[in-house]
Amino acid sequence: MSLKSQRRLAAETLKIGESRVWIDPERIDDVSTAITRGDIRRLIHEGAIKALPKKGISSARTRIHEKKGLQKGYGSRKGTKGTRTPKKQLWAKRVRALRNHLRELRDHRVIAKNVYRKLYGMVKGGAFKSVSHIEQYVQTHKLAKRR
C-alpha cells in the first residue's frame, strides 16, 4: 500500500519536505485510510504523523581545520589582507604589545620614568613597529640606565 498522497498532504500541512514526514509504522492502516486534509490533520494531532527534526551540518571538522591553521592558502582567501584582519585590529594588537613591553622596562628599572613617557608618546605616534624595534632604539640612543 502506497502512502505517497498521504505523505504529500502531511508535508503540505506541516509545511516541511516529504522526506521529513514520519509515519508511525504501527498505524499505517489508519494513515492509508486517510484521504482528506482533515483526516491528515487529525492523525498529526494524534501523533501518528510527525515532522522529523532538520538535519544540520556539523562544524566540528571546520573547527579542527581552523585550529590547525589549514585551508588558509591563497585559493581559499576572499578579501584583502586589511579585510581579513582589519588594520585597526592589527594596530591595537601591536600598540598593546609595545606598551606592555615599555611597562616591563620601567618596572624592572631598565629605563627611567621620563624616558618611559617619551617612548610611550612615540608608540602612540606610530614610531615603532615591534618590540625589537623599541629595544634597538633604546640601545642606539643609550636610554637604558647604567647598572
C-alpha positions in Angstrom: 0.0 0.0 0.0 1.4 3.3 -1.1 1.3 6.3 1.3 2.5 8.7 -1.3 -0.5 11.0 -1.4 -0.8 10.9 2.5 2.9 11.8 2.8 2.4 14.7 0.3 -0.7 16.0 2.2 1.1 15.7 5.5 4.2 17.6 4.2 1.9 20.4 2.9 0.1 20.6 6.2 3.2 20.6 8.4 5.0 22.9 5.9 8.0 20.7 5.5 9.5 18.5 2.8 8.2 15.0 2.1 11.4 13.4 3.3 10.8 14.8 6.8 7.4 13.3 7.3 7.4 10.4 9.8 4.5 7.9 9.7 4.1 5.6 12.7 4.7 2.0 11.4 2.1 0.6 13.8 -0.7 3.0 12.5 -0.1 2.5 8.7 -3.6 1.2 8.3 -5.1 4.3 9.8 -2.9 6.5 7.6 -3.7 4.6 4.5 -7.5 5.2 5.0 -7.0 8.9 5.5 -7.9 10.7 2.2 -8.8 14.2 3.2 -6.7 17.0 4.6 -8.9 16.9 7.7 -8.0 13.2 8.3 -4.3 14.0 8.0 -4.6 16.9 10.5 -6.4 14.6 12.9 -3.6 12.0 12.6 -1.0 14.7 13.1 -2.8 15.7 16.3 -3.0 12.1 17.5 0.8 11.6 16.8 0.5 9.1 14.1 2.3 11.5 11.7 5.1 13.7 12.9 7.8 16.0 11.4 11.3 14.8 11.8 13.9 17.3 13.0 16.1 19.1 10.5 19.5 17.6 9.8 22.2 20.1 10.5 25.8 20.2 9.2 28.4 19.6 11.8 31.1 22.3 12.2 33.5 20.0 14.0 35.8 19.4 11.1 35.8 23.1 10.2 36.9 24.0 13.8 39.7 21.4 13.7 40.9 22.8 10.4 40.8 26.4 11.8 42.7 25.3 14.9 45.5 23.6 12.8 45.6 26.6 10.5 44.7 24.6 7.5 42.7 25.7 4.4 44.0 29.2 4.6 46.0 29.3 1.4 45.6 31.9 -1.4 42.9 29.9 -3.1 40.7 30.0 0.0 41.0 33.7 0.6 38.3 36.2 -0.2 39.1 39.9 0.5 42.3 41.8 1.0 44.7 41.4 3.9 43.1 44.5 5.5 39.7 43.0 5.2 40.5 39.7 6.7 42.1 41.3 9.8 41.2 45.0 10.0 44.1 47.5 10.2 42.7 48.9 13.4 42.8 45.4 15.0 46.4 44.9 14.0 47.2 48.4 15.3 45.6 47.7 18.6 47.4 44.4 19.0 50.8 46.0 18.2 50.3 49.0 20.4 49.3 46.8 23.4 52.4 44.7 23.0 54.6 47.7 22.8 53.0 49.4 25.8 53.3 46.2 27.9 57.0 46.0 27.0 57.6 49.6 28.0 55.8 49.0 31.3 58.1 46.0 31.9 61.2 48.0 31.1 60.0 50.8 33.5 59.0 48.3 36.3 62.4 46.5 36.1 64.1 49.9 36.3 65.8 49.5 32.9 64.5 52.9 31.8 63.6 56.0 33.8 60.1 57.3 34.1 60.7 60.3 31.9 62.2 58.1 29.2 59.1 55.8 29.6 56.8 58.8 29.0 58.8 59.8 25.9 58.8 56.4 24.4 55.1 55.9 25.3 54.2 59.0 23.2 56.4 57.7 20.4 54.5 54.4 20.5 51.2 56.3 20.2 52.6 58.2 17.3 53.5 55.0 15.5 57.3 55.4 15.7 57.9 51.7 16.4 56.8 48.6 14.5 57.8 45.9 17.0 59.1 45.2 20.5 62.6 44.5 19.0 62.4 47.9 17.3 62.0 49.6 20.7 64.9 47.5 22.1 67.1 48.7 19.2 66.0 52.3 19.7 66.8 52.2 23.5 70.3 50.7 22.7 71.3 53.1 19.9 70.1 56.2 21.9 71.7 54.9 25.2 68.5 55.3 27.1 68.9 52.3 29.4 70.1 53.0 32.9 73.6 52.1 33.8 73.9 49.4 36.5 
